[in-house]
Amino acid sequence: MYKLSPSLLAADFGILKQQLEELDKANVPYLHLDIMDGVFVPNLSFGLAVVQSIRKYTKIIFDVHLMIIEPERYVEQFAKAGADIFCFHIEATENAKELIAKIKDLGMKAAIALKPATPISTIEEFLPELDMVLVMTVEPGFGGQKFMQDQMEKVKDLVKLRKENNYNYDIEVDGGVNPETIKTCFAAGANVIVAGSAVMGAKDISARVKEFAEIAKDYTL
């Protein structure tokens, strides 16, 4: 099932409450929250305080993408702040199995993100336990990068593994998504789409959400 996850990083924080209301009115299911620590990636974004403060303004599912080292340090805090999906990078932890179990014990869904250079083999043993796999189609840490077409092979391989083994994870794509590249994502088999400026920077957010939904109807997801 297709799900759109607009990126908070691309929002206008001066009118954030208004934009959240627009997403609610457009029935957007997910909100993507990029948490960066300036260590795992060379950039800083926002943290727990922002997640907690906006939680009271919307019931949208919080799709939290942690680009931080040792994400296991913050599982409880993000659960309390209102995160619904806890996504981490395999390179950032030495205890992925324990982390996944902890995420689920706290009532969140567990996801792992794959950087462009990270192969599926690094997370294959965890696929039976995952609720979602995030395929990065840009290098994590900065917005506005060009969509990496070659990462669609990863999406196709994840679709194949899911079918062959009867797994149950969603496949999410993040980076450089626009009305053209989203078609490539759908064609490869991705069903959760992260979009930054293409949605949050659109003149009419609701119209762009509807446009993406119309495109999705042409694909079996």
GIVENMO-V648440 format. One record per pair of residues at least 24 apart in sequence whose C-alpha atoms are under 8 Angstrom apart, sorted by the first residue. I is the first residue (numbers start at 1). J is the second residue. Records with the same first field share a line. If there is no record, write none. Layout:
BEGIN
I = J + J
END
This chain:
BEGIN
1 = 191 + 221
2 = 191 + 192 + 193 + 216 + 221
3 = 28 + 29 + 30 + 191 + 192 + 193
4 = 28 + 29 + 30 + 192 + 193 + 194 + 195 + 209
5 = 29 + 30 + 31 + 32 + 63 + 192 + 193 + 194 + 195
6 = 30 + 31 + 32 + 193 + 194 + 195 + 196 + 199 + 200
7 = 31 + 32 + 33 + 34 + 194 + 195 + 196 + 197 + 200
8 = 32 + 33 + 34 + 196 + 200
9 = 33 + 34 + 45 + 196
10 = 143 + 196 + 197 + 200 + 201
11 = 196 + 197 + 200 + 201
12 = 200
17 = 54 + 57
19 = 200
20 = 57 + 58
21 = 58
22 = 205 + 206
23 = 205 + 206
24 = 58 + 60
25 = 206
26 = 206 + 209 + 210
28 = 60 + 209
29 = 60 + 61
30 = 60 + 61 + 62 + 63
31 = 60 + 61 + 62 + 63
32 = 62 + 63 + 64 + 65 + 194
33 = 62 + 63 + 64 + 65
34 = 64 + 65 + 66 + 67
35 = 64 + 65 + 66 + 67 + 68
36 = 66 + 67 + 68 + 141
37 = 67 + 68 + 69
38 = 68
39 = 68 + 69
40 = 67 + 68 + 69 + 92
41 = 67 + 68 + 140 + 141
42 = 141
43 = 141 + 142
48 = 77 + 78 + 81
49 = 81
51 = 81 + 82 + 83
52 = 81 + 82
55 = 81 + 82
61 = 85
63 = 87
65 = 113
67 = 92 + 140 + 141
68 = 92
69 = 93
70 = 94
72 = 99
75 = 102 + 103
76 = 106
79 = 106 + 107 + 108
83 = 108
84 = 108 + 109
85 = 109 + 110 + 111
86 = 110 + 111
87 = 111 + 112 + 113 + 134
88 = 112 + 113
89 = 113 + 114 + 115
90 = 114 + 122 + 123
97 = 126
100 = 129 + 130
115 = 139 + 140
116 = 151
119 = 154
120 = 154 + 158
127 = 167 + 169
128 = 167 + 168
130 = 168 + 169
131 = 168 + 169 + 170
132 = 169 + 170 + 171 + 172
133 = 169 + 170 + 171 + 172
134 = 171 + 172 + 173 + 174
135 = 171 + 172 + 173 + 174
136 = 173 + 174 + 175
137 = 173 + 174 + 175 + 176
138 = 174 + 175 + 176
143 = 175 + 196
144 = 175 + 176 + 197
145 = 175 + 176
146 = 175 + 176
147 = 175 + 176 + 177 + 181
148 = 176
152 = 184 + 185 + 188
153 = 188
155 = 188 + 189 + 190
156 = 188 + 189
159 = 189
179 = 211 + 212
182 = 212
183 = 215 + 216
186 = 216 + 219 + 221
187 = 219
189 = 221
190 = 221
191 = 221
END
